[in-house]
Amino acid sequence: DFPGYVSDEEVIQLYRNAVALLFPSLYEGFGLPVLEAMCCGTAVITSNTSSLAEVAKNYAYLVDAHSAESISGGISKTLEKRPDADALIHSARDYALTYQWKKVAQTTREAVAALIAHLPLPSPVSEPYQVESGLTEAIARRYAQYKLPFRWPDALALAKQLRVLERAECSSGNRHGMRVLYDVTVLREWLKAGYHTGITRVCLQLLQALQNYAQIVPVTLKTAHGTTVALEIDRKTWQEGAMIELRDGDVYLMPELQIREVQVPRDYPGIELLRDQGVKAYAVIYDIMPLQLPDYFEKKTVTRFAGYLNDILKHFDGVLTDSQAVAVDVQHYWEKHRSELERPYPLKIGYFHLGMDSIKLEQTTIPFPVRAMFRSAEDVYLMVGTLEPRKGHAL
């Protein structure tokens, strides 16, 4: 039986009351449930492959997900209550708590800064602007030129920006130095739909954490009269606002999964025209599993994924992945296909490890259905994640 929606509080109690988390996934870009279980003081049995081995090595029982005998051995070791088991669980909890979004933001910033270190950054604005009728008329002409709608959110966003410029303020949304255009095209739709797992959480937490290191501007891209423009997205309403004037030295970051005709429309603009205006473009890749395990994905996703990945490898300045294992996968794919992609400039590939925010360690009341579940005479194992064949639920 499936329990339906399980709240964060219930998930924490399920972890805490479990003897172990059995997570024999065949492949993971990162494998967040492993760290979640460790944070709750729960022993972990997981696969010895992909990023799971990278993240859980020395802090979990690693098994061969393709071997029932190996999985059985991992379960037996957990149930034997060996003398070193408690020490392993305690050290695993301390280790898992080192994964923090602040650290992710710092690592990401350093990676992007290293990739663009040779670029001259624009000088910071030191003098206030004079907001006069000529400026507002010029803005109006630009909107008319590209036939962009000018609604109430646009007017409000523009008024706030002009006020900041006139006062020469340096607010959280208008920092000097590097400006990152953070694409939230898919994220805002996921949030409106109440979809808060996986990549959604990564995109949202990275957006919030990076604000400590640069001027982060949430955007979506549009096509107007044969050119690509960026529209600022309001962080509270997720509505489209004013058009952003691109400048040399801007960094465009696509943290989302944006497969055309799956997550975004077929005609969603590419970044080639942004690069022509001096903008450096970087993308986050979480895994390339649709190419590695096509039988486990919808046909449309598999068909479109190669084009999505090839577009990134051909046109973006750099790629960031959420684990070293995925970085290696991307590197191998790039080396295999680089001749056919005909990329005219070097490609940088780096990686960071995800942060943790889903587990809060406050004491909470354990709901009766959870207590009843773990009072069973039989062994109970908890797997947290989406239900997908590649994660080995059949086992």
Sequence and secondary structure as in RCSB ss.txt:
>XXXX:A:sequence
DFPGYVSDEEVIQLYRNAVALLFPSLYEGFGLPVLEAMCCGTAVITSNTSSLAEVAKNYAYLVDAHSAESISGGI
SKTLEKRPDADALIHSARDYALTYQWKKVAQTTREAVAALIAHLPLPSPVSEPYQVESGLTEAIARRYAQYKLPF
RWPDALALAKQLRVLERAECSSGNRHGMRVLYDVTVLREWLKAGYHTGITRVCLQLLQALQNYAQIVPVTLKTAH
GTTVALEIDRKTWQEGAMIELRDGDVYLMPELQIREVQVPRDYPGIELLRDQGVKAYAVIYDIMPLQLPDYFEKK
TVTRFAGYLNDILKHFDGVLTDSQAVAVDVQHYWEKHRSELERPYPLKIGYFHLGMDSIKLEQTTIPFPVRAMFR
SAEDVYLMVGTLEPRKGHAL
>XXXX:A:secstr
       HHHHHHHHHH SEEEE  S  SS HHHHHHHHTT EEEEESSHHHHHHHTTTSEEE TT HHHHHHHH
HHHHTT TTHHHHHHHHHHHHTT  HHHHHHHHHHHHHHHTTTS       S     HHHHHHHHHHHHHTT   
 HHHHHHHHHHHHHHHHT   TTS SS EEEEE HHHHHHHHTT  STHHHHHHHHHHHHTTTSEEEEEEEEEET
TEEEEEEE TTT  EEEEE   TT EEEE S   BTTTB TT   SHHHHHTT EEEEEE   HHHH GGGS HH
HHHHHHHHHHHHHHH SEEEESSHHHHHHHHHHHHHHHHHHT SS  EEEE      S         HHHHHHTT
SSS      S   GGGTTT 
